[in-house]
Each structure stands twice: as C-alpha cells, then as structure tokens.
Amino acid sequence: MTTDAEEPTLTIDELAARAGTTVRTVRFYGTKGLLPPPVIGARRVGHYGPAHLARLALIEELQQQGMTLAAIERYVEQLPPDLSEHDLAVHRAVVASWAPDTEETLTREELGRRAGRALDEDDIERLAAMNVIRPEKGAFRVDLGLLRLGVRLLDVPLSHDAILAAREVLVAHSRAAARELSELFRGEVAERDAQDVKFLSAHMHPLVVQALLTTFQRSLKEELQQWLGASQVGGSS
C-alpha cells in the first residue's frame, strides 16, 4: 500500500493489478510518455506510486470518452509534469464530466462499496453538501463522475459550512464564466456555416473545460503561495 506521503513501493505487477490493466499496457504507456518512469530501487527494480496509479485512471477515463491514443498523448503533454495524485484525480473528474450524466440510484450499502470505504453520517452529510449525492426515498442519487473525488475530499479538514460556502463560490463563478464564454462563441460562429458550428460544438466542451481547470489550478496555487508566504512573514515578526 502507498499514500501520497510514502515513497513509491508498487512493482509494475502490483501497479497493473491495482489499475485493472496488464503489465504490457503499463510498459507501453511508459514508452509513449504517458507515464513517468518508475523510481529505481534495489536490484534495479522499478517502483511506482499513487501518481502513476492516478495517471492510469485518467488515461482509462480518456479512453472511455472515445479519445484516440494520439489525442490522449496530446492531452497528457499539456498537463504540468509535477501534478500530484490529487490534481490528477481532479482532471479525471473533469474528463468524466464530458460524458452524459452518469448518475445512479444506490442503496447505503452500494454507496459504501462504490466509495471503497465505510461512510458514517457525517460523511454522507459532507458528500451531500458537495452535491455528490442526493438522498432519495431511502436511497441515494449518486454522481459517479464526482464520487471518487468527493470521497477523497472527506479527509480534507473543512467544516460543513466551509464546503457549502465553497460550493456557492464555485457555482456562481463557473456559471458566470460559462455564460460569458457561450456568448463569445455564439458570436464567433454566428456567420459560419453549419459544418463549422457542428465542429466547434463537438470540440469546445473538453477544450474549454481543460483550459478553465488549468487556469484555475495555477491561480489557486499562486493564491496559496501568497497566503502561506504572508503567514510565514507574520509568524516570524
């Protein structure tokens, strides 16, 4: 087992088993540059960690969306090389959002099984606050594209009120951005023929989503660095 704080300890066989793929596929992705090289340990054995597993999950999601290997290579090339497991999980959640809605109604037992862990009442409340699940007649309506990310966020020390406030901020600003971008693109395609409009419509969603995600991640990173820097200065005075 590995965690973000641990050194990579999975062999290639263990990585393939955890990812539900084959060793041959892992090696193939490595030769294509889709996976970073393993950490070489004793006896020249390569070891893999959570980031490798997260990248495999992202590649699988991209494949499920119908992307070709060449398109996946272009997508991965645009990602910052130092993305953490959590960052990759966010990208995977965004990629999953390109697909049609993937909601299912699950019992409490099925929800825990899909989440991969036992969920107490506080966990259920926090997932509902994140809009990952909605109680529905003794069961739960679950957004499967967000479930894995939501479960990971359960371990982040945020209060229920903070989650609700963060959700309001994100929804408000994302809707405003979507509205302005839609108006921009609508004006851009107004004078084009039907084939151009169809092409732009098919490709706009994933490209815009990825651009927004990358821009937001960089902006948030800068804000956190400024905040931490200011805290350190204040604490040392």
Phi and psi in degrees as GROMACS dihedral restraints (atoms count N, CA, C in turn):
[ dihedral_restraints ]
;  ai    aj    ak    al  type     phi  dphi    fc
    3     4     5     6     1  -133.6    20    10
    4     5     6     7     1   156.2    20    10
    6     7     8     9     1  -130.1    20    10
    7     8     9    10     1   173.9    20    10
    9    10    11    12     1   -58.6    20    10
   10    11    12    13     1   -32.1    20    10
   12    13    14    15     1   -83.7    20    10
   13    14    15    16     1   -10.0    20    10
   15    16    17    18     1   -95.6    20    10
   16    17    18    19     1   158.7    20    10
   18    19    20    21     1   -71.9    20    10
   19    20    21    22     1   152.4    20    10
   21    22    23    24     1   -58.2    20    10
   22    23    24    25     1   129.0    20    10
   24    25    26    27     1  -130.1    20    10
   25    26    27    28     1    -0.2    20    10
   27    28    29    30     1   -83.0    20    10
   28    29    30    31     1   132.1    20    10
   30    31    32    33     1   -75.0    20    10
   31    32    33    34     1   170.3    20    10
   33    34    35    36     1   -64.5    20    10
   34    35    36    37     1   -33.7    20    10
   36    37    38    39     1   -66.0    20    10
   37    38    39    40     1   -42.6    20    10
   39    40    41    42     1   -67.6    20    10
   40    41    42    43     1   -39.4    20    10
   42    43    44    45     1   -62.1    20    10
   43    44    45    46     1   -46.8    20    10
   45    46    47    48     1   -60.6    20    10
   46    47    48    49     1   -42.0    20    10
   48    49    50    51     1   -65.1    20    10
   49    50    51    52     1   -43.0    20    10
   51    52    53    54     1   -65.1    20    10
   52    53    54    55     1   -35.1    20    10
   54    55    56    57     1   -85.6    20    10
   55    56    57    58     1    -9.1    20    10
   57    58    59    60     1    72.4    20    10
   58    59    60    61     1    32.7    20    10
   60    61    62    63     1  -131.0    20    10
   61    62    63    64     1  -164.4    20    10
   63    64    65    66     1  -113.5    20    10
   64    65    66    67     1   158.3    20    10
   66    67    68    69     1   -60.4    20    10
   67    68    69    70     1   -39.5    20    10
   69    70    71    72     1   -59.4    20    10
   70    71    72    73     1   -41.7    20    10
   72    73    74    75     1   -65.9    20    10
   73    74    75    76     1   -42.0    20    10
   75    76    77    78     1   -59.4    20    10
   76    77    78    79     1   -45.5    20    10
   78    79    80    81     1   -64.7    20    10
   79    80    81    82     1   -38.2    20    10
   81    82    83    84     1   -63.2    20    10
   82    83    84    85     1   -44.9    20    10
   84    85    86    87     1   -62.0    20    10
   85    86    87    88     1   -35.5    20    10
   87    88    89    90     1   -63.6    20    10
   88    89    90    91     1   -42.2    20    10
   90    91    92    93     1   -67.6    20    10
   91    92    93    94     1   -26.3    20    10
   93    94    95    96     1   -86.2    20    10
   94    95    96    97     1    -3.8    20    10
   96    97    98    99     1    81.1    20    10
   97    98    99   100     1    10.3    20    10
   99   100   101   102     1   -79.1    20    10
  100   101   102   103     1   -22.3    20    10
  102   103   104   105     1  -121.6    20    10
  103   104   105   106     1   137.6    20    10
  105   106   107   108     1   -68.1    20    10
  106   107   108   109     1   156.0    20    10
  108   109   110   111     1   -65.1    20    10
  109   110   111   112     1   154.1    20    10
  111   112   113   114     1   -73.8    20    10
  112   113   114   115     1   165.1    20    10
  114   115   116   117     1   -82.6    20    10
  115   116   117   118     1   124.6    20    10
  117   118   119   120     1   -85.7    20    10
  118   119   120   121     1   122.2    20    10
  120   121   122   123     1  -107.9    20    10
  121   122   123   124     1  -153.2    20    10
  123   124   125   126     1   -62.0    20    10
  124   125   126   127     1   148.5    20    10
  126   127   128   129     1    59.8    20    10
  127   128   129   130     1    23.4    20    10
  129   130   131   132     1    59.1    20    10
  130   131   132   133     1    31.4    20    10
  132   133   134   135     1   -90.4    20    10
  133   134   135   136     1   129.8    20    10
  135   136   137   138     1   -80.2    20    10
  136   137   138   139     1   137.4    20    10
  138   139   140   141     1  -121.2    20    10
  139   140   141   142     1   141.2    20    10
  141   142   143   144     1  -118.7    20    10
  142   143   144   145     1   158.0    20    10
  144   145   146   147     1  -131.7    20    10
  145   146   147   148     1  -166.9    20    10
  147   148   149   150     1   -57.9    20    10
  148   149   150   151     1   -35.3    20    10
  150   151   152   153     1   -66.3    20    10
  151   152   153   154     1   -36.8    20    10
  153   154   155   156     1   -64.5    20    10
  154   155   156   157     1   -43.3    20    10
  156   157   158   159     1   -63.3    20    10
  157   158   159   160     1   -40.7    20    10
  159   160   161   162     1   -66.7    20    10
  160   161   162   163     1   -36.2    20    10
  162   163   164   165     1   -67.2    20    10
  163   164   165   166     1   -39.3    20    10
  165   166   167   168     1   -62.5    20    10
  166   167   168   169     1   -39.5    20    10
  168   169   170   171     1   -64.8    20    10
  169   170   171   172     1   -39.3    20    10
  171   172   173   174     1   -65.4    20    10
  172   173   174   175     1   -43.7    20    10
  174   175   176   177     1   -60.6    20    10
  175   176   177   178     1   -42.6    20    10
  177   178   179   180     1   -61.0    20    10
  178   179   180   181     1   -41.6    20    10
  180   181   182   183     1   -64.5    20    10
  181   182   183   184     1   -41.3    20    10
  183   184   185   186     1   -62.9    20    10
  184   185   186   187     1   -39.6    20    10
  186   187   188   189     1   -64.3    20    10
  187   188   189   190     1   -39.7    20    10
  189   190   191   192     1   -66.2    20    10
  190   191   192   193     1   -23.6    20    10
  192   193   194   195     1   -83.5    20    10
  193   194   195   196     1     2.3    20    10
  195   196   197   198     1    89.4    20    10
  196   197   198   199     1    11.9    20    10
  198   199   200   201     1   -76.0    20    10
  199   200   201   202     1   140.1    20    10
  201   202   203   204     1   -75.5    20    10
  202   203   204   205     1   166.9    20    10
  204   205   206   207     1   -60.5    20    10
  205   206   207   208     1   -40.3    20    10
  207   208   209   210     1   -62.4    20    10
  208   209   210   211     1   -40.8    20    10
  210   211   212   213     1   -67.3    20    10
  211   212   213   214     1   -38.3    20    10
  213   214   215   216     1   -64.4    20    10
  214   215   216   217     1   -41.4    20    10
  216   217   218   219     1   -59.7    20    10
  217   218   219   220     1   -43.4    20    10
  219   220   221   222     1   -64.9    20    10
  220   221   222   223     1   -39.7    20    10
  222   223   224   225     1   -62.6    20    10
  223   224   225   226     1   -49.0    20    10
  225   226   227   228     1   -65.6    20    10
  226   227   228   229     1   -35.3    20    10
  228   229   230   231     1   -60.8    20    10
  229   230   231   232     1   -28.9    20    10
  231   232   233   234     1   -82.0    20    10
  232   233   234   235     1   -10.5    20    10
  234   235   236   237     1   -79.7    20    10
  235   236   237   238     1   141.8    20    10
  237   238   239   240     1   -57.7    20    10
  238   239   240   241     1   139.5    20    10
  240   241   242   243     1   -68.7    20    10
  241   242   243   244     1   -19.0    20    10
  243   244   245   246     1  -102.9    20    10
  244   245   246   247     1    24.6    20    10
  246   247   248   249     1   -63.8    20    10
  247   248   249   250     1   135.7    20    10
  249   250   251   252     1   -81.8    20    10
  250   251   252   253     1   173.7    20    10
  252   253   254   255     1   -57.4    20    10
  253   254   255   256     1   -41.2    20    10
  255   256   257   258     1   -67.2    20    10
  256   257   258   259     1   -41.1    20    10
  258   259   260   261     1   -61.4    20    10
  259   260   261   262     1   -42.2    20    10
  261   262   263   264     1   -65.1    20    10
  262   263   264   265     1   -35.5    20    10
  264   265   266   267     1   -64.7    20    10
  265   266   267   268     1   -36.4    20    10
  267   268   269   270     1   -64.9    20    10
  268   269   270   271     1   -45.1    20    10
  270   271   272   273     1   -59.5    20    10
  271   272   273   274     1   -41.3    20    10
  273   274   275   276     1   -63.4    20    10
  274   275   276   277     1   -40.5    20    10
  276   277   278   279     1   -63.7    20    10
  277   278   279   280     1   -38.5    20    10
  279   280   281   282     1   -67.9    20    10
  280   281   282   283     1   -42.4    20    10
  282   283   284   285     1   -59.8    20    10
  283   284   285   286     1   -41.9    20    10
  285   286   287   288     1   -61.6    20    10
  286   287   288   289     1   -27.5    20    10
  288   289   290   291     1   -72.0    20    10
  289   290   291   292     1   -14.4    20    10
  291   292   293   294     1   -69.7    20    10
  292   293   294   295     1   -28.5    20    10
  294   295   296   297     1   -75.4    20    10
  295   296   297   298     1   165.6    20    10
  297   298   299   300     1   -58.3    20    10
  298   299   300   301     1   161.8    20    10
  300   301   302   303     1   -52.3    20    10
  301   302   303   304     1   132.2    20    10
  303   304   305   306     1  -116.8    20    10
  304   305   306   307     1    66.1    20    10
  306   307   308   309     1  -102.4    20    10
  307   308   309   310     1   142.9    20    10
  309   310   311   312     1  -136.5    20    10
  310   311   312   313     1   154.4    20    10
  312   313   314   315     1   -96.3    20    10
  313   314   315   316     1   121.4    20    10
  315   316   317   318     1  -124.5    20    10
  316   317   318   319     1   148.3    20    10
  318   319   320   321     1   -75.2    20    10
  319   320   321   322     1   170.4    20    10
  321   322   323   324     1   -59.6    20    10
  322   323   324   325     1   -41.3    20    10
  324   325   326   327     1   -65.7    20    10
  325   326   327   328     1   -43.5    20    10
  327   328   329   330     1   -65.8    20    10
  328   329   330   331     1   -36.8    20    10
  330   331   332   333     1   -61.9    20    10
  331   332   333   334     1   -45.7    20    10
  333   334   335   336     1   -61.7    20    10
  334   335   336   337     1   -37.8    20    10
  336   337   338   339     1   -67.2    20    10
  337   338   339   340     1   -42.7    20    10
  339   340   341   342     1   -67.2    20    10
  340   341   342   343     1   -34.3    20    10
  342   343   344   345     1   -73.3    20    10
  343   344   345   346     1   -22.4    20    10
  345   346   347   348     1    79.7    20    10
  346   347   348   349     1    16.6    20    10
  348   349   350   351     1  -163.9    20    10
  349   350   351   352     1   159.3    20    10
  351   352   353   354     1   -70.8    20    10
  352   353   354   355     1   139.2    20    10
  354   355   356   357     1  -117.6    20    10
  355   356   357   358     1   121.7    20    10
  357   358   359   360     1   -90.1    20    10
  358   359   360   361     1  -178.0    20    10
  360   361   362   363     1   -62.1    20    10
  361   362   363   364     1   -37.5    20    10
  363   364   365   366     1   -64.7    20    10
  364   365   366   367     1   -40.2    20    10
  366   367   368   369     1   -61.7    20    10
  367   368   369   370     1   -43.8    20    10
  369   370   371   372     1   -61.2    20    10
  370   371   372   373     1   -42.4    20    10
  372   373   374   375     1   -64.4    20    10
  373   374   375   376     1   -40.7    20    10
  375   376   377   378     1   -69.5    20    10
  376   377   378   379     1   -39.4    20    10
  378   379   380   381     1   -64.9    20    10
  379   380   381   382     1   -37.4    20    10
  381   382   383   384     1   -66.6    20    10
  382   383   384   385     1   -37.9    20    10
  384   385   386   387     1   -64.9    20    10
  385   386   387   388     1   -31.3    20    10
  387   388   389   390     1   -83.2    20    10
  388   389   390   391     1    -0.4    20    10
  390   391   392   393     1    65.8    20    10
  391   392   393   394     1    25.5    20    10
  393   394   395   396     1   -80.9    20    10
  394   395   396   397     1   -36.6    20    10
  396   397   398   399     1  -131.2    20    10
  397   398   399   400     1   157.2    20    10
  399   400   401   402     1  -136.4    20    10
  400   401   402   403     1   122.8    20    10
  402   403   404   405     1   -58.8    20    10
  403   404   405   406     1   138.3    20    10
  405   406   407   408     1  -152.1    20    10
  406   407   408   409     1    98.2    20    10
  408   409   410   411     1    51.5    20    10
  409   410   411   412     1    56.9    20    10
  411   412   413   414     1    79.0    20    10
  412   413   414   415     1     2.2    20    10
  414   415   416   417     1  -133.4    20    10
  415   416   417   418     1  -163.3    20    10
  417   418   419   420     1  -139.0    20    10
  418   419   420   421     1   133.6    20    10
  420   421   422   423     1   -87.6    20    10
  421   422   423   424     1   118.9    20    10
  423   424   425   426     1  -117.2    20    10
  424   425   426   427     1   130.0    20    10
  426   427   428   429     1   -84.2    20    10
  427   428   429   430     1   100.8    20    10
  429   430   431   432     1   -66.0    20    10
  430   431   432   433     1   -28.0    20    10
  432   433   434   435     1   -67.5    20    10
  433   434   435   436     1   -24.8    20    10
  435   436   437   438     1  -105.6    20    10
  436   437   438   439     1    -9.3    20    10
  438   439   440   441     1   -60.1    20    10
  439   440   441   442     1   -48.4    20    10
  441   442   443   444     1   -61.2    20    10
  442   443   444   445     1   -44.0    20    10
  444   445   446   447     1   -64.9    20    10
  445   446   447   448     1   -42.0    20    10
  447   448   449   450     1   -61.1    20    10
  448   449   450   451     1   -41.0    20    10
  450   451   452   453     1   -63.7    20    10
  451   452   453   454     1   -38.9    20    10
  453   454   455   456     1   -65.3    20    10
  454   455   456   457     1   -34.9    20    10
  456   457   458   459     1   -72.1    20    10
  457   458   459   460     1   -13.8    20    10
  459   460   461   462     1   -62.0    20    10
  460   461   462   463     1   -26.8    20    10
  462   463   464   465     1   -87.9    20    10
  463   464   465   466     1    -3.5    20    10
  465   466   467   468     1   -82.0    20    10
  466   467   468   469     1   130.2    20    10
  468   469   470   471     1   -74.3    20    10
  469   470   471   472     1    71.1    20    10
  471   472   473   474     1  -118.5    20    10
  472   473   474   475     1   140.6    20    10
  474   475   476   477     1   -75.5    20    10
  475   476   477   478     1   164.4    20    10
  477   478   479   480     1   -59.4    20    10
  478   479   480   481     1   -42.8    20    10
  480   481   482   483     1   -63.3    20    10
  481   482   483   484     1   -38.5    20    10
  483   484   485   486     1   -66.1    20    10
  484   485   486   487     1   -38.6    20    10
  486   487   488   489     1   -63.2    20    10
  487   488   489   490     1   -45.1    20    10
  489   490   491   492     1   -62.2    20    10
  490   491   492   493     1   -43.3    20    10
  492   493   494   495     1   -64.7    20    10
  493   494   495   496     1   -42.2    20    10
  495   496   497   498     1   -63.5    20    10
  496   497   498   499     1   -39.8    20    10
  498   499   500   501     1   -62.8    20    10
  499   500   501   502     1   -41.8    20    10
  501   502   503   504     1   -63.0    20    10
  502   503   504   505     1   -41.7    20    10
  504   505   506   507     1   -62.1    20    10
  505   506   507   508     1   -48.3    20    10
  507   508   509   510     1   -64.3    20    10
  508   509   510   511     1   -42.9    20    10
  510   511   512   513     1   -64.8    20    10
  511   512   513   514     1   -45.1    20    10
  513   514   515   516     1   -61.3    20    10
  514   515   516   517     1   -48.2    20    10
  516   517   518   519     1   -73.9    20    10
  517   518   519   520     1   -35.5    20    10
  519   520   521   522     1   -68.1    20    10
  520   521   522   523     1   -37.6    20    10
  522   523   524   525     1   -65.9    20    10
  523   524   525   526     1   -40.4    20    10
  525   526   527   528     1   -63.6    20    10
  526   527   528   529     1   -43.2    20    10
  528   529   530   531     1   -64.5    20    10
  529   530   531   532     1   -42.7    20    10
  531   532   533   534     1   -62.1    20    10
  532   533   534   535     1   -40.8    20    10
  534   535   536   537     1   -63.9    20    10
  535   536   537   538     1   -46.6    20    10
  537   538   539   540     1   -67.1    20    10
  538   539   540   541     1   -39.9    20    10
  540   541   542   543     1   -67.6    20    10
  541   542   543   544     1   -39.0    20    10
  543   544   545   546     1   -61.4    20    10
  544   545   546   547     1   -42.1    20    10
  546   547   548   549     1   -64.0    20    10
  547   548   549   550     1   -39.6    20    10
  549   550   551   552     1   -63.0    20    10
  550   551   552   553     1   -49.0    20    10
  552   553   554   555     1   -69.5    20    10
  553   554   555   556     1   -33.9    20    10
  555   556   557   558     1   -62.2    20    10
  556   557   558   559     1   -41.6    20    10
  558   559   560   561     1   -68.6    20    10
  559   560   561   562     1   -33.0    20    10
  561   562   563   564     1   -68.4    20    10
  562   563   564   565     1   -37.4    20    10
  564   565   566   567     1   -96.1    20    10
  565   566   567   568     1    -0.6    20    10
  567   568   569   570     1   -57.3    20    10
  568   569   570   571     1   -37.4    20    10
  570   571   572   573     1   -98.8    20    10
  571   572   573   574     1     7.1    20    10
  573   574   575   576     1   -92.7    20    10
  574   575   576   577     1   164.3    20    10
  576   577   578   579     1   -80.3    20    10
  577   578   579   580     1   171.3    20    10
  579   580   581   582     1   -60.4    20    10
  580   581   582   583     1   -35.6    20    10
  582   583   584   585     1   -66.0    20    10
  583   584   585   586     1   -40.6    20    10
  585   586   587   588     1   -64.8    20    10
  586   587   588   589     1   -41.3    20    10
  588   589   590   591     1   -63.0    20    10
  589   590   591   592     1   -42.9    20    10
  591   592   593   594     1   -63.4    20    10
  592   593   594   595     1   -41.7    20    10
  594   595   596   597     1   -64.4    20    10
  595   596   597   598     1   -46.0    20    10
  597   598   599   600     1   -63.9    20    10
  598   599   600   601     1   -39.5    20    10
  600   601   602   603     1   -63.3    20    10
  601   602   603   604     1   -39.4    20    10
  603   604   605   606     1   -70.8    20    10
  604   605   606   607     1   -31.0    20    10
  606   607   608   609     1  -104.5    20    10
  607   608   609   610     1   -13.8    20    10
  609   610   611   612     1   -67.3    20    10
  610   611   612   613     1   -43.5    20    10
  612   613   614   615     1   -57.1    20    10
  613   614   615   616     1   -58.9    20    10
  615   616   617   618     1   -62.8    20    10
  616   617   618   619     1   -36.4    20    10
  618   619   620   621     1   -67.9    20    10
  619   620   621   622     1   -45.3    20    10
  621   622   623   624     1   -66.6    20    10
  622   623   624   625     1   -42.1    20    10
  624   625   626   627     1   -60.5    20    10
  625   626   627   628     1   -44.6    20    10
  627   628   629   630     1   -65.1    20    10
  628   629   630   631     1   -40.5    20    10
  630   631   632   633     1   -63.6    20    10
  631   632   633   634     1   -43.0    20    10
  633   634   635   636     1   -63.8    20    10
  634   635   636   637     1   -42.2    20    10
  636   637   638   639     1   -63.2    20    10
  637   638   639   640     1   -47.3    20    10
  639   640   641   642     1   -63.0    20    10
  640   641   642   643     1   -44.4    20    10
  642   643   644   645     1   -62.9    20    10
  643   644   645   646     1   -42.9    20    10
  645   646   647   648     1   -64.4    20    10
  646   647   648   649     1   -43.3    20    10
  648   649   650   651     1   -60.2    20    10
  649   650   651   652     1   -43.7    20    10
  651   652   653   654     1   -66.2    20    10
  652   653   654   655     1   -42.3    20    10
  654   655   656   657     1   -64.5    20    10
  655   656   657   658     1   -43.5    20    10
  657   658   659   660     1   -63.8    20    10
  658   659   660   661     1   -40.2    20    10
  660   661   662   663     1   -61.1    20    10
  661   662   663   664     1   -43.0    20    10
  663   664   665   666     1   -64.3    20    10
  664   665   666   667     1   -42.1    20    10
  666   667   668   669     1   -63.0    20    10
  667   668   669   670     1   -43.3    20    10
  669   670   671   672     1   -66.0    20    10
  670   671   672   673     1   -38.8    20    10
  672   673   674   675     1   -64.1    20    10
  673   674   675   676     1   -41.2    20    10
  675   676   677   678     1   -65.8    20    10
  676   677   678   679     1   -41.2    20    10
  678   679   680   681     1   -64.4    20    10
  679   680   681   682     1   -46.7    20    10
  681   682   683   684     1   -65.8    20    10
  682   683   684   685     1   -37.1    20    10
  684   685   686   687     1   -64.4    20    10
  685   686   687   688     1   -42.0    20    10
  687   688   689   690     1   -66.0    20    10
  688   689   690   691     1   -38.2    20    10
  690   691   692   693     1   -64.8    20    10
  691   692   693   694     1   -40.8    20    10
  693   694   695   696     1   -66.1    20    10
  694   695   696   697     1   -40.2    20    10
  696   697   698   699     1   -65.4    20    10
  697   698   699   700     1   -43.4    20    10
  699   700   701   702     1   -64.4    20    10
  700   701   702   703     1   -37.2    20    10
  702   703   704   705     1   -72.9    20    10
  703   704   705   706     1   -22.4    20    10
  705   706   707   708     1   -93.1    20    10
  706   707   708   709     1    -6.8    20    10
